[in-house]
Every structure is written in C-alpha cells, then in structure tokens.
Amino acid sequence: MTSEPPKPQSPLARHLGFELLEATDERVVSRCVVRPEHNNPTGAVHGGTLIALADNAATRMANIANAKGPNAGRFMVAIDLHAVMLRNQKGGEILAEARIVRAGSRVTVVRTVVMGAEGKPLVEVTTTHVPG
C-alpha cells in the first residue's frame, strides 16, 4: 500500500469544502461536513453535492491507478457516470470511498460509495475514465 504524493484538491472540491482523508493505491476517502449551502430545499443533502463528492474521489482514484504505466502523466477524465441514489440525510457529514474496478490502458472504471450517518450508503456511483 503506497500513498499518493500530496496534490491539491480541485478548485470545486476546495469551494465545496471537501477534505481528502486517504489516498492510497487501494482506495480514496474524502469527507464533506454538510453546510446549509450543500442542501436541497427540503434540508436534505443536495444530489449534486453527493455526486460531486463521489466524482472528486473517483477521479483521484483513477489518477492514482494510472500514475504508472501507459497513462503516466496524463490526467484521467470521467466520460461516464452512473449513480443510484439509495437514501439521504439532513446535516452531519458524508464520506466517499472510491475503489478501482478495472484499470486498463484505455479505460479505468471506479466504484464509489457515498456514506452518511452510521456508515449507511447514500449513493453508489460507477464512473468510467479515459486519459485526457
């Protein structure tokens, strides 16, 4: 298990207050402490916040998986995202855990689960990435 060299978060991740907790060859974990601006009109976490957290973690995971080999030095870009919204919550914090499904020379697939209170899954996201 090796750690990724520190890299800055994306401007959007910084703006939304996402915090990178772990970035290894096996997984990426990011956290968001929910603020009022992360919510939808009903007070639950906005779907866009959930997807943005998942996409941010997945992209970092795809880049870690492709840091060596034929895609070294190329930024992995998401070209497809499929999300299944399972439940939601109000307030608290949410965690995204991204893991590689497949890292090939052309396509990388990442599965990310966004979890809420008590580790309950809120969203399952599968993304496909290619070198940009």
Secondary structure, DSSP 8 states (H G I E B T S, - for coil): --B-------HHHHHHT-EEEEEBSS-EEEEEE--GGGB-TTSSB-HHHHHHHHHHHHHHHHHHHTSSGGGTT--EEEEEEEEEE----SSSEEEEEEEEEEE-SS-EEEEEEEE-GGG-EEEEEEEEEEE-
